[in-house]
Amino acid sequence: MKRALLPILLLIFSSFLQLSSSFQARSIRDPQFAAGSGKQSKPNTMNARAGIGPSFKGPLGLQLYSLRAEFAKDVPGTLAKIREMGFREVEMGGTYNLSPQQFRAELDKAGLRAVSLGASFDSLRDNIDTVIGNAKTFGVQYVMCAWITHQRPFSEEAARQAIQVFNRAGEKLTAAGITFAYHIHGYEFQPHGNGTLFDLLASELKPEFVSFELDVFWAFHGGQDPVALMRKYPKRFTLMHVKDMRKGEKGNLTGGAPDDWSVALGSGQIDFPAVLREAKKIGVKWYFVEEESPTPLDNIPAGLRYLEKMRF
């Protein structure tokens, strides 16, 4: 009788060892499985990349100026919110009373990486070594300038001054391993000759030293079709700000607009499927969501869901 039970006992013991081994391996892969009641842990949606869908593949980051009001109150908390939205990369705005080193440390703590750094026209003209030093601190690939110091209206004289400053700064940044981009702000489309002052900038800024960041909102605000602009200069745009303009509004050549003209992506006037299709075609390297609205914490997630569902 005892001998008859022996094979059965050995089979039970062998099965127990297999179950134990399987549980141990599962626990290593998923600590929450071991800590809980044996149920599989929920997927970590925090690791999902926001804004990526069947057609738009990015890479996508956030321009930190979008949350300027939130940063003024709480830098670590705002960076945590950005991570929760699904972003992993950002384009720098200000540092909100922190040194570049301190802000870099906060980015690292939040699990965020700066790809691009904003620099003022005056700093590019007068303190290029400081700009390069800050770029190295943040470890960015790009430095961009979003505004040319000028008296309104933007003039040929201001454009030619910018050409000198940008070509010189771009050469030094290129030597440091950093790509320089000028961010279009709409006022550059003042008529000039047979074209605009932007055409003057594009013709005299050296492509080996200066590229462009196409802010879709501001190009549209300045009376331009962003798709036509990319087709005219297919090798010049390396970066893009994806930002929509409220329906019914008409822009001008000032480079300025009320903040609430900035609305969630897909709810405004701009044909983003056409824009992003062309951007992909010409090889835009990085896209950044930027919100100038007073409700960015509502608009940014809504825009991300739009990008995720978009097909083109």
Secondary structure, DSSP 8 states (H G I E B T S, - for coil): -HHHHHHHHHHHHHHHHHHHHHHHHHHHH-HHHHHTTS------GGGS-TT--SS----EEEEGGGGHHHHHH-HHHHHHHHHHHT--EEEE---TTS-HHHHHHHHHHHT-EEEEEE--HHHHHH-HHHHHHHHHHHT-SEEEE------SS--HHHHHHHHHHHHHHHHHHHHTT-EEEEE--SGGG-EETTEEHHHHHHHHS-TTT-EEEEEHHHHHHTT--HHHHHHHSTTTEEEEEE-EE-TT----SSS---GGGEE-TTSSS--HHHHHHHHHHHT--EEEE---SS-HHHHHHHHHHHHHH---
